């Protein structure tokens, strides 16, 4: 938190304007993307937890719809 305070002071903005709590982020490390030859791109992403939750809800909805459609198809067999 002290680092955020230093950054806020340097930028002359309130800490609330720039602070992002780590518990609201999901960290993915070692996402290695291999290209041709000897080039390796290492990508690290910080994805807000709200995005993960939204995607999970959408996935659950799609899975329920798939099961419903499978049941409907089974009626016609």
C-alpha positions in Angstrom: 0.0 0.0 0.0 2.9 2.3 0.7 4.0 2.0 -3.0 0.6 3.1 -4.1 0.8 6.1 -1.8 4.2 7.1 -3.3 2.8 6.8 -6.8 -0.2 8.9 -5.9 2.0 11.5 -4.4 4.2 11.5 -7.5 1.3 11.9 -9.8 -0.4 14.4 -7.5 -3.7 12.4 -7.5 -5.7 10.8 -4.7 -4.7 7.2 -4.0 -8.3 6.1 -4.5 -8.1 7.2 -8.1 -5.2 4.8 -9.0 -5.3 2.0 -6.4 -6.3 -1.5 -7.5 -6.6 -4.1 -4.8 -4.9 -7.4 -5.7 -7.9 -9.5 -4.3 -10.0 -8.1 -7.2 -7.6 -9.5 -9.8 -6.9 -12.9 -11.1 -3.3 -13.4 -12.2 -2.3 -15.7 -15.0 1.4 -16.3 -15.4 3.5 -18.2 -17.8 1.2 -17.9 -20.8 3.9 -18.9 -23.2 3.1 -18.3 -26.9 5.6 -20.0 -29.2 6.1 -18.5 -32.7 8.2 -20.0 -35.5 11.9 -20.1 -35.0 13.4 -19.4 -31.6 11.1 -16.5 -30.7 9.1 -16.9 -27.5 6.5 -14.3 -26.3 5.8 -14.4 -22.6 2.4 -12.8 -21.9 1.2 -12.0 -18.4 -2.4 -10.9 -18.0 -4.3 -9.2 -15.1 -8.0 -9.9 -15.6 -10.5 -8.3 -13.2 -12.4 -10.8 -11.1 -15.7 -9.3 -12.3 -14.8 -10.4 -15.9 -14.2 -14.0 -14.7 -17.5 -14.0 -12.8 -19.4 -12.6 -15.8 -17.9 -15.2 -18.1 -18.7 -18.0 -15.6 -22.4 -16.9 -15.6 -22.5 -16.9 -19.4 -20.8 -20.3 -19.6 -23.3 -21.8 -17.1 -26.2 -20.3 -19.1 -24.8 -21.8 -22.3 -24.3 -25.2 -20.6 -27.9 -25.2 -19.4 -29.1 -24.3 -22.9 -27.1 -27.1 -24.4 -28.6 -29.7 -22.0 -32.1 -28.4 -22.8 -31.4 -28.7 -26.5 -30.0 -32.2 -26.1 -33.2 -33.2 -24.2 -35.3 -31.7 -27.0 -33.3 -33.6 -29.7 -33.7 -36.8 -27.7 -37.5 -36.5 -28.0 -37.3 -36.7 -31.8 -35.1 -39.8 -31.9 
